Amino acid sequence: AVNRRYISDCVPQRIRMQASAAFVSASALGMACGPAIAGLLQVNYRVYAVTINQDTLPGWVMAFGWLAYLVWLWISFKEPVLGDADEEGRRQGSSGGSSSLGYRKQGLAGEYLLKQDAQGESDQEETPAPVAAPSIGEAYGLLTPSVKVQLLIYFMLKFSMEILLSESSVVTSYYFGWNTSSVAVFLAALGLTVLPINAVVGTYISNMFEDRQILVASEAVLLAGVALSFHVPGTAYTAAQYVCSALLTFVAAEVLEGVNLSLLSQVMPARLSRGTWNGGLLSTEAGTLARVAADGTITLAGYLGQGALLNATLLPSLLICAASIAATLSTYNSLFY
């Protein structure tokens, strides 16, 4: 939630799409490194009284990793000055008349400052910051249809990704006889493919198309990936079909997450940029709820047997994806950024 709020509050709008794509790329890199490292940690030995094996070694690796990151964060992180006052001032001044007004927010809980700079004036006038929503009920009441659709899209993409990743070991073992190392290599390769795609989206495509256009296109590709993943009864289910459909689904979901994060930060009401019930928390909780729902779906579908697991879990993903596309098209004209 803090990471998402940092992007929405601290990054200027003109590069927010690139920052969102970079954020998603970092997530994809972590997703690729995790299985790859897990595949290398298939060991079993003892160091004095400490057992080192495939179950305990990942915990040790992550503990040292987080310790190093904590030290790095403590030394390097600087509290940001939110927004880009000079750029916003020039942009608003060129469209609004003789005086340009820019704004700047200072501190994550910060305040809004107005600065007149067209005539070289240095006087600054404080304006009241928007009041935070005191409860989740009031925060929900502040959500516009556009924001609700963005949260639905975020739920959909996290649901689809969780279905794909969580059942990959079971599906590949049942249909193709893959072992743990093979699944680890597959997931690592899957995550690495997102890095060049997001680099292209953040650097080039975002400058050629509107965010809402990229949003719809990514949803369509995601829908196609889920549809191609189904096992048609009476036909052989091949590894090539599974890998290609998984690639489409995963890459589209990662691109969609970056676009969704960028758009959500722009259509989110100002009151939801402050307090506990802020936009970052709501989007994070939507993703968490999607993962819980996806894992619950896999658990329930497991009672149908391994042969029916794939189609039984893909059907909800297909329906939710189709519903999100319909909802996006219904609010398309309100997604101006």
Disulfide bonds with the S-S distance in Angstrom:
none
